[in-house]
């Protein structure tokens, strides 16, 4: 595995910056760097997390390293022919101010090739729909930590369906489960940030 | 009504509690994460002023689901009520890690470091819980005290926060309650201890609660 892979897997942001510049200097394309080093590293740390061998801080460290590398590549990507897997609008639903898990999912999605529009916390159904339209989103991701705010997810799903928007809706958050997601008519559910990427990819396939 | 504000030193916030709040149940983080966490603790905790307010009111158990505190009927539901046998009074409380901590945490967050943000969030949870343990320790009225119980846990509807707050002055300890029952500063806690000479102290919440979907659930 190359230096960039190692830097992201180990969550070393300064090392990741150096390594991504080295890869560019060698003539690699931004998309090639992302596909060959960065995404595999994020997949690997995600699998470690799923297996219980690393914890949330390790995932966050890797996501931070990934972001620092992406910050170098993004300007080049905008100017080049690089494409994203899909566009995701993500936010914590109205009434809920918790955003750590949501931000982790956003970082993991971004790290795995999605364009992510992060709306923050306390987001209304109108704002989700507006952002999805503005950005021609493929997926809306809803997050909630509280049992009292998770019910608002149904309102968002219903509003999206009523609007006729051609977009998938994914939900996640500690108090949720698959049964709840199915009950409110969501297209996808994940119990953690790594699985969220897998589900998002599946929804687009 | 008893109200208190106090400050603590970073080393009063135990590593064990921080690791638990960060998701390390029976383990500890590697050295790098540990150093980062302790650096955040050492930076933020000295900025915090913790606060609590409490009052002791007459209380009675009305039914297997309901209680009355200071003349108002609450519905903490069956799990909590089953542990209130012998309750004659209740200590109603609100505690907070405070606006100062909230602001310090937001400043840290503005730097865009998601790892530090996560650590600061976890430490804030520990601080909020510390207000309750400090209150319990300093309480010198009649007892014994039960475990603390809070709206939002053990099937107690979080919307009863509004009923609880109605028994306190406006913005107790500076805490604001939103329409959707969220407290700001975010790292705040509220609830009650039951009091009664014959009251038996029961195990921790998660050992008595069957709500497996609670995000605060600890391995019982």
Interface residues (C-beta under 8 A of the other chain):
Chain A: X55 X56 X57 X58 X60 X61 X63 X64 X94 X95 X96 X97 X100 X103 X104 X107 X145 X146 X147 X148 X149 X173 X174 X175 X176 X177
Chain B: X22 X23 X24 X29 X32 X33 X36 X37 X113 X114 X115 X117 X118 X119 X121 X152 X158 X159 X178 X179 X180 X181 X182 X184 X186 X213 X214 X215
